[in-house]
């Protein structure tokens, strides 16, 4: 008998607290395991962050953690849910280790084609107001978060993100580079698990990746949350939790 668990990963510079509004809906009939990705939240890693932290390496680190937990707690497969960076890692894990993943849920994820190193450096050159020259993240104003992601509760979410990004520090940029250098259309073709793409109706940032993801994933469905922002996990947790719970239970297929 296989016992299923739900495992969630969070965004660039985020931490497990980002899922606190969604986790109760998922925990009604399963255990929820939330994981801080390397260098994020309470997840520490000795030494200097690398120039690039690849999505594949992060996925294998998570695989090792889940395998160890599975031996201790008696489960062999999990449902995966990840937003932003967490979703990218979840896609890689589902593609590389299909035997571990029952279902895959991806709220608000950037799932694009790989960029060249020159393109990555060009993008970073335009982010002078986001990082110090040493690579430490600078605070982002709530007005900017609201303008880009159309948040309902921009002051709270921006303040929390600034705090979690400060904790992640110089681990953010290596993770961003790892995502940018990854060819997600190729990875998505390898995913066997039923997959949910979840977006907010008012999102103008993540929705542009929807068509490509729907084309590449084998078994996929999309949900657009009405009148929701680009960060529904934090901004509309009740609606997000209900949509994810229905999908993971198989009642939304």
C-alpha positions in Angstrom: 0.0 0.0 0.0 1.3 3.4 -0.9 0.7 6.3 1.4 0.5 9.7 -0.3 1.8 13.0 1.0 1.5 16.5 -0.4 4.8 18.3 -0.7 5.0 22.1 -1.4 7.9 24.3 -2.5 7.9 28.0 -2.6 9.2 30.9 -4.7 12.5 32.7 -5.3 13.5 34.1 -2.0 10.4 32.7 -0.4 9.9 30.3 2.6 7.4 27.7 3.8 5.3 30.4 5.5 4.1 31.4 2.1 1.9 28.3 2.1 0.4 28.8 5.5 -3.0 29.9 4.1 -3.2 27.0 1.6 -1.8 24.1 3.7 -4.9 23.7 5.9 -7.1 22.9 2.9 -4.6 20.3 1.7 -4.1 18.8 5.1 -7.7 17.7 5.6 -7.0 14.3 4.2 -3.3 14.1 3.9 -0.1 15.1 5.5 1.5 18.3 4.1 5.3 18.6 3.9 6.6 22.1 3.1 10.2 22.4 2.1 12.5 25.4 2.1 14.7 25.2 -1.0 18.5 25.4 -0.6 19.5 28.7 1.1 15.9 29.7 1.6 14.1 30.1 4.9 15.4 27.7 7.5 17.3 25.6 4.9 21.0 26.3 5.3 24.0 25.3 3.2 27.5 25.9 4.4 29.9 27.8 2.2 29.5 30.4 -0.6 26.6 30.1 -2.9 27.6 28.9 -6.4 27.4 31.1 -9.5 24.6 28.8 -10.7 22.3 26.5 -8.7 20.8 24.3 -11.3 17.2 23.3 -11.2 18.2 19.7 -11.7 20.6 19.7 -8.7 17.9 21.3 -6.5 15.4 18.7 -7.6 17.8 15.9 -6.7 18.4 17.4 -3.2 14.6 17.5 -2.7 14.4 13.9 -4.0 16.9 12.8 -1.4 15.0 14.5 1.4 11.7 13.0 0.3 13.3 9.5 0.0 14.6 9.7 3.6 11.3 11.0 4.9 9.5 8.3 3.0 11.6 5.6 4.6 10.8 7.0 8.0 7.1 7.7 7.5 6.1 4.9 5.2 5.3 6.6 1.9 6.7 6.1 -1.6 4.9 8.7 -3.7 3.9 12.3 -3.2 1.7 15.0 -4.7 3.9 18.0 -5.6 2.8 21.6 -5.5 5.2 24.5 -6.2 4.9 28.1 -7.0 7.5 30.1 -9.0 10.9 28.6 -8.3 9.2 25.8 -6.4 7.2 24.9 -9.4 10.3 24.8 -11.6 11.9 22.4 -9.2 8.7 20.3 -9.0 8.6 20.0 -12.8 12.2 18.8 -12.8 11.6 16.3 -10.0 8.4 15.0 -11.8 10.3 14.7 -15.1 13.4 13.0 -13.6 11.7 10.8 -11.0 8.3 9.9 -12.3 8.0 7.0 -9.9 7.8 9.4 -7.0 5.2 11.8 -8.2 1.4 11.0 -8.2 0.2 14.5 -9.2 1.8 17.8 -9.9 0.3 21.3 -9.2 1.9 24.5 -10.5 0.4 27.8 -9.3 2.1 30.8 -11.0 5.2 29.3 -12.6 7.7 30.6 -15.2 8.1 27.6 -17.5 10.0 29.0 -20.5 12.7 28.0 -22.9 16.4 28.1 -21.9 18.3 31.4 -22.2 21.9 31.8 -23.1 24.4 33.0 -20.5 24.7 36.3 -22.3 21.0 36.8 -22.1 21.0 36.1 -18.4 23.8 38.6 -17.8 22.0 41.2 -19.9 18.9 40.7 -17.8 20.8 41.1 -14.6 22.4 44.3 -15.8 18.9 45.8 -15.9 18.2 44.7 -12.3 20.5 47.2 -10.6 17.7 48.4 -8.3 16.9 44.8 -7.2 20.3 43.6 -6.0 23.5 45.1 -4.5 26.7 44.6 -6.6 27.6 41.7 -4.2 24.3 39.9 -5.0 22.2 40.7 -1.9 18.5 41.5 -2.6 17.3 45.0 -2.1 13.8 45.7 -0.6 11.0 45.9 -3.2 8.3 48.6 -2.6 4.7 47.4 -2.2 3.7 49.7 -5.1 5.9 47.9 -7.5 4.6 44.5 -6.4 1.0 45.7 -6.9 1.8 47.2 -10.3 3.4 44.0 -11.6 1.3 41.3 -9.9 -1.9 43.2 -9.2 -2.0 42.1 -5.6 -4.9 42.8 -3.3 -2.8 42.8 -0.2 0.4 44.3 -1.6 1.7 45.9 1.7 1.6 42.6 3.6 2.9 40.4 0.9 5.7 42.8 -0.1 6.8 43.1 3.5 6.9 39.3 3.9 8.7 38.8 0.7 11.3 41.4 1.6 11.9 39.6 4.9 12.2 36.2 3.3 14.4 37.5 0.4 16.7 39.0 3.0 17.1 35.6 4.7 17.8 33.9 1.3 20.3 36.6 0.5 22.9 35.6 -2.1 21.2 32.3 -2.8 18.5 34.0 -4.9 20.5 35.0 -7.9 22.1 31.5 -8.4 18.7 30.0 -8.3 17.3 32.5 -10.8 20.2 31.7 -13.1 19.5 28.0 -12.8 15.9 28.5 -13.9 16.8 30.8 -16.8 19.3 28.3 -18.2 16.8 25.4 -18.0 14.8 24.3 -21.1 11.4 23.7 -19.5 9.6 22.7 -22.7 11.9 19.7 -22.9 11.4 18.9 -19.2 7.7 19.2 -19.4 7.5 16.6 -22.2 9.0 14.1 -19.8 6.4 14.6 -17.0 4.0 11.7 -16.8 1.9 12.8 -13.8 -1.4 14.6 -14.2 -0.6 18.3 -13.9 -2.6 21.4 -12.9 -1.7 24.9 -14.1 -3.2 27.5 -11.8 -3.3 31.2 -12.4 -5.0 34.3 -11.2 -7.3 36.0 -13.7 -5.6 39.4 -13.2 -2.1 38.0 -13.6 -0.1 39.6 -16.4 3.3 37.9 -15.5 2.9 34.1 -15.4 0.0 33.6 -17.8 2.2 34.1 -20.8 3.7 30.7 -20.1 0.3 28.9 -20.1 0.0 28.0 -23.8 3.5 26.5 -24.0 2.9 24.4 -20.9 -0.4 23.2 -22.1 1.2 22.1 -25.4 4.2 20.3 -23.8 2.6 18.5 -20.8 1.0 15.2 -21.5 -1.9 15.2 -19.0 -2.7 18.8 -18.1 -5.6 21.0 -17.1 -5.7 24.7 -16.3 -7.6 26.7 -13.7 -8.0 30.5 -13.8 -9.0 31.8 -10.4 -11.6 34.6 -10.9 -10.5 38.1 -10.0 -7.2 36.7 -8.5 -3.8 38.2 -8.6 -0.5 36.9 -9.8 0.3 35.5 -6.4 -2.8 33.5 -5.5 -1.0 31.2 -3.0 -0.4 34.2 -0.8 -3.1 36.6 -1.9 -6.1 34.3 -2.4 -5.2 31.3 -0.2 -8.8 30.0 0.3 -9.5 29.8 -3.4 -6.1 28.4 -4.2 -6.4 25.8 -1.5 -9.8 24.7 -2.7 -8.6 24.4 -6.3 -5.5 22.4 -5.3 -7.4 20.1 -2.9 -9.9 19.3 -5.6 -7.2 18.5 -8.1 -5.1 16.4 -5.8 -8.2 14.4 -4.8 -9.0 13.8 -8.4 -12.4 15.5 -8.2 -11.6 18.3 -10.6 -10.6 16.1 -13.6 
